[in-house]
């Protein structure tokens, strides 16, 4: 376990360094003067003296290797800098917006798991080869359609149906139960389609495996075989993909938070990119990468606990 923890920590630090380096290089390759973003954007018509003063204040007049070294040094001290557009520390902005995005991602992840496992269990209950084929085709069709639907299209349809036409739910998201329904569904349904394909096949394989046949021979009911043996093995692929799933939900929040006018990291990142706010873009992406690294490690640990053969 100590070796695994050290390996995960070293790998996570390497990922964060690579992300910070790519952000630094990528933003500076984009045409435009960062000093203009500091002074309010190209439309601010700031005088050359003010632009030069901004470059000196933020160290933009230094050579790129020096700027890169300063950035890494600040990151090692936990200093994410000050937002150009908001004029407040980036850490304060991220700390304010992160909980909302994590809440949205976690609720969507839980709902996706429930829907994927539920569909896998329902298709497994079909009796007879004919009905099993029908159930598999219906389940596979639903999963493929759900996994292929883009977030922006699905969210727009849900708003049109449940908010505009029926008036059951608010079109703008907040932290109330009703306000979270549409954005959570928008993120959860495509993920449920992807997870459902894997879990359904894994459950079908588990229920036809020798250990399931042995359990039936001992007199255990079909419900007992499903609960005690099938679901555990069906959940293993989903556990292994949980880190990737939460990472995809956080990235999908960029679209969903903008669509539903919900505060969060995704909407903050979109606004920061538009404003060329280099410190805020760097801070949001780094925190998102750190969250992804931590979640991947926790998913790996959960998979090892659920299946001891992995760590053997």
N, C-alpha and C positions, 0 to 999 in steps of 0.2 A: 504493500500500500504506500509506503514512503517513496519507493522508486517511482510508482505511478504518479504520486502527487508532485514530485520534483519534475518529472517529465512533462506533466500537464502545465505546471507553472512556467517552465522554460518555453514550452510551445506557445503559451498564451502571450508571454512577453515578446516573443519573436513576431507573432501576428500583429500585436499593437504597434511595434516598431515599423513593420512593413506598411501598415495602414497609414501611420503618421507620415512616413516618407512619401507614399503615393499621393496623399492629400497635398503635401507641401509642393511636390513637383507638378501635380495636375493643375492646381489653382494658379500657379505662376506661369504655366504654359497658355492659359486662357488670355486672349488679347484684352488689353485694358490696363488702367493704372489703379492699383489698390488704394492709392491716396485719394482718388476721386470718390471711392466708396466711403472712405473715412469722413470726407467732407460733405457727404450727403448724396453722392451719385453724380453721374455726368451732367444732369440737369441743374446742379447747384451753381454752376458757373463760378466756382471758387477761383480767386486770383492765383497766379503762379507762386506768390510768396507763401500763401496759406498751404498750398499743396506741398511745397518744399518743407515747410515746418512740420506738416503731418508725417512726411517721410522720415524726417530726422527723429521725431518723437517716437514713432513706432519701429524704428530701426530698418525701414525699407530702403535707406540709402546705402546700407552695408552690402558687401558682396553676398551672393547666395549661399556659399558655404558657411559664412558667419551667421546668416539668418537661420540656417538649418541647425547649426550647433546651439544657438540661443533657444530655438524652439524645443529641441530635445532636452536641454537643461531645464527649461521651465516645466516641461511635462514630467520630468523625473521628480521635481519638487511639488507636483500636483497643481501647478499654476497653468490654467487654461487660457489666461489672458483676459482682455476686455473686449466686449462686442463693439465693432465699429458702428453698427446702426443703432443699437439700444443703449450704448454708453454705460453698461453695467457689466460686472464680472460674468464671464461665460459660465463659471461654475454655478452661479446663482440662477441663471436662465435654465441650465440643464437640470438642476435640482428641482426647479419649479415644474418643469414640463415632463420629466421622466416618469413620475408616478402615474399620470394619466395614460401614457402610452403603455406602460407595463400592465396596468389594469385592463386595458383594452385587449392587449395581446394574450394575457393569461385567461381571461374569460373566453376569448375566441378559441384558444387552444383546448380548454376544457370542453367546450361545446363541440368542437371538431372530433375530439376523442369519443364523446358520448354518441354522436351521430355515426361515426365509423364503426364502433363496436356494436351499436344497435343494429345497423344494417347487416353486419357480418353474422350476428346471432340470428336475425330473422331469416336470412337465406339458408342458414344451417338447419333450421327447423323443418324445412321442406322434406317430405317423405316420398320415397320412390324416385327412380332415375328420371322419369319424365318431369315431375314437379321440381326436382332439384335443378335440372337444366333450365327450366323456365325461371326459377328464382335466381339462378346465377346470371342469366342473361339480363333480367330486369335490374338486378343489383349492379352488374357491370355497366349497363347503360347509364344508370343514374350517377355512378361514380365518375365515368368518363365525362359526362356533361358538366357535372359540378366542378371537376378539376380543371376543365378547359375554359370556364367562364372568367373573363377578366374582372378585377375588382371594381373598376370604374363603371362597367356596364351593369354588373349585378347590383351595385349600390344605387345606381340611377333607377333601375327597374323597381327595386324595393321601395325607394322614396316615392316613385310615381304611384305604386299600388297601395302601400300601407299608410303613407303620409298624405299624398295629394288626393287620391281617389276615395279611399275609405276613411281617412282621418283618424285612424287608430293610434298612430305613433307620431311623435314630433319629427319634422325633417331635419332639425338641428340637434346635434348630440350634446348631451351633458352627462353628469355623473349620476343622474337619476336612473332608476330601473328602466323606465320607458325610453329615455334618451339613449340608452346603451344598446337597445335591442337591434336596431338596424345596422349600426356599424359592426357589432359583434357578428351578426349573421353574414354581413358582407365579407368579413375576413374568414369566418369559420367554414362556410360551405365549400369553397374551393379546396381548402386543406382537408376537410372531411372526405371529399371525393378521392384525393390522393391517398390518404391513410386507409380509406375503406378498401381500395383495391388490394393493398398489401395485407391487411388484417383478414379479409375474407378468404383469400387464398391460403394464408397461414393457418386459419382456423379449420378450413376444410382438410388440409394436410394433417393437422394434429388429430382431428376426429377419426381419420382413417389410419392412424399410425398404430404400431403394435401395442404401445402402452394403453391406448384407448380400447383396443380390442380385448386386452387382458382385463381391463377394468369392467367391461361389459360381461366378460366370462365369470367374473367374481360376483355378478349379480347387481352391479351398480347401475342405477337408472341413467337414462340419456341426459337428464338434467344434471345429475351428479358428474357424469363424464364431462359435460360442457363446462360446468362451473369449476371443477377441481383440476381438470387437465387441459381442456381446450382453450379456455380464455387466457390462461397463463402463457401458453405458447403462442397464441395469436397476438398477445400484447407485446411480446419481445421485439418484433421489428418496429412497432410504433414507438417503443421506449428508445430504441436506438436512433430513431429519426426525430425525437422530440427536440433536440438541440437545433437541428436544421429547421424544424417546423416553427419554433419560436422566433428564430432569426428571420424567417420569411414573413412572419406576421409583423415583426417590427418594421421591416422594409415596406410591407404592404400598407403600414399605417400612414406613409407619406400620402398615398392616394386617398385613403379612407378619411383621415383627419381633415384633409382639404375639402373633400366632397361634403362632409357633414359639419364643416365649420367647427371642429372640435380641437381645443388646444392640446398640444402634445409635441413630442420630438419630431415627428414626421412633418407637421405643418411648420414648425420652427426651422427645420432644415431647408424646406422649400423656400421660405422667406429669406433665409440667410444666403442661399445660393443666388437668388434673384438680386439681392443687395450686394453681392460679392463680399460678404462679411466673413473674411478668412478665419479669424479666431473662433467665431461661432460655428462655422461649418466644421472646422477641425475638432472642436469640442464635442459636437453632437455625434459626428461619425465615430470618434474614438470611444465615447461612452457606449454607443450602440455596439461597436466591436467588442468592448469589454463585456457587455451584457451577453453577447453571443458566445464568447469564450467561456464564461462562467456557466451558462446554461448547457453548453456542450459537455463540460466536465461533469456537471450534475447528472446529465442524461447517461453518460458513460458509467458513472458510479451506480446509478439505479439499474442499469442493464447488468452490471456485474453482480449486484446483489440479487437480482431476479433470476439470473442464470449463472451459477458458480462455475460452470464449464468455461466461461469466457476468461476468467482469471486463473484458470488451472494451468 
